[in-house]
Amino acid sequence: MKMLKFNDIFKKTKTKKSKIEESVNEIIDFLKSNDITTWDDFIHSSKFDRFAIDKIIDGYAENKSELEDIKFYIQLELSNSKQLKSMIKTYQANEEYEKCQIILNHIQKLL
């Protein structure tokens, strides 16, 4: 049996995160090229557009966890500070403090 080195074990996590980041960047670029630049644009797009976008997002995710992460980061990138503060309340209620910290860091970047 082959023993894995410490670095080999943790490369998978880094690769997974990079895949999610890469997927989000590609989806955001696609949305922007189709004049969806804010979360409001995304929410108020037509049923057909939302269906198509959801199918594209689903195509990037291999499992439910990745799907949730991709949707989280898309919302993070497209939201304004007021919407981000609302997101914090939601994630605090669900006790997802890591995501709350990510949102707070993103708000700081916007300022």
C-alpha positions as CSV (number, residue, x, y, z in Angstrom):
1,M,0.0,0.0,0.0
2,K,1.4,3.4,-1.0
3,M,1.6,6.0,1.8
4,L,0.6,9.5,0.8
5,K,2.8,12.4,1.7
6,F,1.4,15.3,3.8
7,N,1.3,17.6,0.8
8,D,-0.4,15.0,-1.5
9,I,-3.3,14.8,1.0
10,F,-3.9,18.5,1.1
11,K,-3.5,19.2,-2.7
12,K,-7.0,17.8,-3.3
13,T,-8.5,20.6,-1.1
14,K,-6.6,23.3,-2.9
15,T,-7.5,21.9,-6.3
16,K,-11.2,21.7,-5.3
17,K,-11.2,25.3,-4.2
18,S,-9.4,26.4,-7.3
19,K,-12.0,24.6,-9.4
20,I,-14.8,26.4,-7.6
21,E,-13.1,29.8,-8.0
22,E,-12.4,29.1,-11.7
23,S,-16.0,28.0,-12.2
24,V,-17.3,31.1,-10.5
25,N,-15.0,33.4,-12.6
26,E,-16.2,31.8,-15.8
27,I,-19.9,32.0,-14.8
28,I,-19.4,35.7,-13.8
29,D,-17.8,36.5,-17.1
30,F,-20.6,34.8,-18.9
31,L,-23.2,36.7,-16.9
32,K,-21.5,40.0,-17.5
33,S,-21.2,39.4,-21.2
34,N,-25.0,38.9,-21.1
35,D,-25.6,42.2,-19.3
36,I,-26.1,40.6,-15.8
37,T,-23.8,42.7,-13.6
38,T,-25.6,42.8,-10.3
39,W,-27.6,40.5,-8.1
40,D,-30.7,42.4,-8.9
41,D,-30.1,41.8,-12.6
42,F,-29.7,38.1,-11.8
43,I,-32.9,37.9,-9.7
44,H,-35.0,39.8,-12.2
45,S,-33.9,38.0,-15.3
46,S,-36.5,36.1,-17.3
47,K,-37.6,32.5,-16.5
48,F,-35.8,31.2,-19.5
49,D,-32.6,33.1,-18.7
50,R,-32.7,31.8,-15.1
51,F,-33.3,28.3,-16.3
52,A,-30.3,28.5,-18.7
53,I,-28.1,30.1,-16.1
54,D,-29.1,27.4,-13.5
55,K,-28.2,24.7,-16.0
56,I,-24.8,26.3,-16.7
57,I,-24.1,26.4,-12.9
58,D,-25.3,22.8,-12.5
59,G,-22.9,21.8,-15.2
60,Y,-19.9,23.1,-13.2
61,A,-20.8,21.4,-10.0
62,E,-20.0,17.7,-9.3
63,N,-22.0,17.5,-6.1
64,K,-24.4,19.5,-3.9
65,S,-21.6,21.0,-1.8
66,E,-19.9,22.4,-4.9
67,L,-23.2,23.7,-6.2
68,E,-23.9,25.6,-2.9
69,D,-20.3,27.0,-2.9
70,I,-20.6,28.2,-6.5
71,K,-24.0,29.8,-5.9
72,F,-22.6,31.5,-2.7
73,Y,-19.6,33.0,-4.5
74,I,-21.7,34.2,-7.5
75,Q,-24.1,35.9,-5.1
76,L,-21.1,37.3,-3.2
77,E,-19.6,38.8,-6.4
78,L,-22.9,40.3,-7.8
79,S,-24.3,41.7,-4.5
80,N,-24.0,45.3,-3.2
81,S,-23.1,46.0,0.4
82,K,-26.7,46.2,1.5
83,Q,-27.4,42.8,0.0
84,L,-24.2,41.4,1.6
85,K,-25.3,42.6,5.0
86,S,-28.5,40.7,4.5
87,M,-26.6,37.6,3.5
88,I,-24.6,37.8,6.8
89,K,-27.9,37.7,8.8
90,T,-29.0,34.7,6.9
91,Y,-25.7,32.8,7.4
92,Q,-25.5,33.8,11.1
93,A,-29.0,32.3,11.6
94,N,-27.7,29.1,10.0
95,E,-24.5,29.3,12.1
96,E,-22.3,29.3,9.0
97,Y,-19.7,31.7,10.5
98,E,-17.0,30.9,7.9
99,K,-19.2,32.3,5.2
100,C,-20.0,35.3,7.4
101,Q,-16.3,36.1,7.6
102,I,-15.9,35.7,3.8
103,I,-18.8,38.2,3.3
104,L,-17.3,40.6,5.8
105,N,-13.9,40.5,4.0
106,H,-15.7,41.1,0.7
107,I,-17.5,44.1,2.2
108,Q,-14.1,45.5,3.4
109,K,-12.8,45.2,-0.2
110,L,-15.7,47.1,-1.5
111,L,-15.1,50.1,0.8
